[in-house]
Amino acid sequence: MRLPVADRSAYTCYSETMTKHDPSVDPRDAIEIHPSDRVVVLTGAGISAESGLKTFRDSDGLWAGHRVETVATPEGWEADPELVWQFYSQRRRECRASCPNAAHYALAELEQEIGDRLFLCSQNVDDLHERSGSRNIVHMHGELFKSRCEANCGAPIIEDSNSYNSLAEIPRCACGARMRPHIVWFGEIPLEMTCIQREIDRCSILLVVGTSGAVYPAASFVHWARMRAGTPARTYYVGPEAPLNAVAFSRIILGKAGDKLPGLFRVL
């Protein structure tokens, strides 16, 4: 099954429009990356929030005016697929109107420097990392611009940038089932966990950016890195406030990721 792909000219920014930020990190506090180091980076909602995207849940317990149960659970999908697709269609439009920020570019530039020794795992479903140039990345909670068969019939996951605002517009898989957003909802298992575990087991540096430390299993990654067999990884956190699992980190760097990540890495 093939769906039309939205024209990339709909995006309001491209990598060449990136503005260089003056790093606020003291060079003496830089994270040194040696030739033998392998780096795992986990990014959360905070890095996308700096690009203007709404975080997962507002202070009133709603997500963009909706209860999470109605738009981010299998039960919500079964009850009202039209509402669910309207919700994610709006998320797609908002993402297309946003730009990667300096933190996204700093991570992409680090990947260019150290190659496949950097593994990026994102809790975010947007494509801002890819648009900044990151390639060695997994999205453990799915991807906003992809869709899949609701029946898991074995049909491949497809690229899909379209908006669906009515039941009649929701496309069907070849098997006859509806296509759903390729998003991991509450009650579903995060993606690529075997791959993520393998990369954490062999990394020497774990950097966590913009997460609350409250969402599992991602909040456990720092513990995996420190409690595994052999030498524990060096663990760093970057974000505007300390996460709930702050005690597990070797160092906490407080501030916006877009201010702190540029200039933070010293590749030896």
Protein Blocks (a to p, Z undefined) as FASTA:
>chain_A
ZZddddfklpcbdfklpccdddfbdfklpccddfkbccdddddfklmmmnopacfbdfko
paehiafklmmcfklmmmmmmlmmmmmmmmmmmmmmpccdfklmmmmmmmmmnommbccd
dfbfbfklmmnopabdcdfkbpfkbccdfklnopacdddfbdcfbfklpccdfkopacdd
ddddehiacehklmmmmmmmmpcbdcdehiahlacfklmmmmmmmmmghjddddddddfb
dcfklmmpfbdceddfklmmnopaccZZ
